[in-house]
Every structure is written in structure tokens, then in C-alpha cells.
Amino acid sequence: MPKRFSSWRTDLNHYVASINLCNLPPWSIASIHYNLNPQQLEIQGTDHIGRNLFETLNGTPDQEVRGQLFHDFMDVRFQLHQWQREASPSSRKSLKNSYLRFLRGWLFDSNSLEGAVLKGWVESRLGLIPTFHRGPISAIDSETYLRYQIERMKGATRTSAIFSQLDLLYEYIQYELRRSKPKQRHLTLFRGVNDFEEHGIVEKKGKGRFLMRLNNLNSFTSDFEKAWEFGSRVLKTEVPLTKIFFLCGILPKALFKGEDEYLVIGGTYDVTVLIGG
């Protein structure tokens, strides 16, 4: 049973929080050792909330249908379809802004209010503090971290139980990955960058190879050529399936249209840096 962990590791500086709601402590999830030997991450309470949903999905062979069943479950569980019945504009907005709103907001701008909420989910559930939001976050008592927390709170008030929605979204993505890739533990993914402002170099491993501390949530792609469109350098790394929070194409296109993008939970990664000519 997952439980709260209390830890503050000086070797990870500001990167791990005091608590999480996961079966592994934050310092472990953030480590390179976890990425090399990943274990399933269990978020407290989601196995109980989504049990009936996943039993239904087990008997559904079509992935598109499973995606619609997941959204329908979310719709009913969080009463998202009832937004028009609410008396006040704020109440209607709270229900209308479902998990889909936050995913779309991230794809538009990862430093938006929606981006702050998604990074806040990673911090709350896994205990990994962001290293960048509208600027580098050097410590939890920094002004940048305070601004991020304010945006996280503002964004979270826009919808009903958004962190619980994101809990189930993560569980659904993990379910689909285990079902489609039962023998696979990692994916080779790419990220285009123009500089390293958002990333901390932990150790240089060799020519073009680094141990790099990534932000607590990051956009990657499986398309090497597409990564070059987003920067003069491309980061190449092996991402544990358990650290994939979301990927485009897993939900029906009628619900969510996105490019070939993966939202990847951060930590210390062994990264190869490719430089364009």
C-alpha cells in the first residue's frame, strides 16, 4: 500500500519534496538508479477509485473504445457533464475545465497556469519539485518557486478535483503502456532544446554524454526529426515507461488532438546531446 514518505536529500538539493503519495520515496524516483531499474509507481488511492474501470477495460480489445470508456468514466466520476446545470459562472467553469483542458494548455505553453498544475501534480504525488517554471527554480524559498506555487493554486481552482483526475489519467496511460508493450521497460525519446537553462548538469560522462537533472515534467517526442524543430540541440535518452505521464494518440482524436508528444516525469537521466550542423 503506498504511503507518505518524508525526506529531504541534500545531494538532490531542492529537487525532492518533503512528502509524496507514492510507493517509492522521492529521492529514489529522482535517481539514475531508478531509471535504469524502473519499478511501477503506485499513487495512493487510485487502485480503489479506478478498479471497476480497469476491469471493464480488460475485456475491451479496441484501444479507441477503451479511450472513450476512460473519458466517459471521468465524465461521470467527476460530474464533468453537469457544468451547464451549475448556477454560478465559477461553478460551471470549474466543472467544464477537465483534465483535457490542462493537457491542451501544456501543449500550448508548458509555463502556463495549466503547466504549473501538471508540474504541481508531479510534486504532490511523486515528490519531485520543478526546476523550471517561467525561470530556473533554485530553491523552495526562491521567488520563482513562490510564483510557481501561486500559479499552481490559481490553475487548480479552475476545475473540480484536478489532481484526482490526473491520478486516474496517469493510471490509464500506464495501463495502456503495459498492455501494448508488455515486455518493454524503456522508450528512446528525443527533446529539442536551445540551451540548458531548464536542465542541470550533474556529471559529464564523455563526449556528448551527461547525467542531466530534468525538470519534474518535460515534453519529449519519439520522432527524431521533429525534435530538431524545437532547438539547435537534441537530447536523446532512454525513458522508463513508468515515467510517461501522457502521450498523444492514446485518447480518441475526437477528444484530444495532439502531435507526437510525450509528457515525461523528470529526475536524473543519462542523456546524449546531439548538436545540429
Helices and strands as residue ranges (DSSP letters): E 3-4, G 10-12, E 21-22, H 26-29, H 32-36, H 46-49, H 51-58, H 63-77, G 80-85, H 89-96, H 99-108, H 113-126, H 143-156, H 162-180, E 186-193, E 200-206, E 209-220, H 224-227, G 228-230, E 233-240, G 241-243, E 244-247, E 262-275
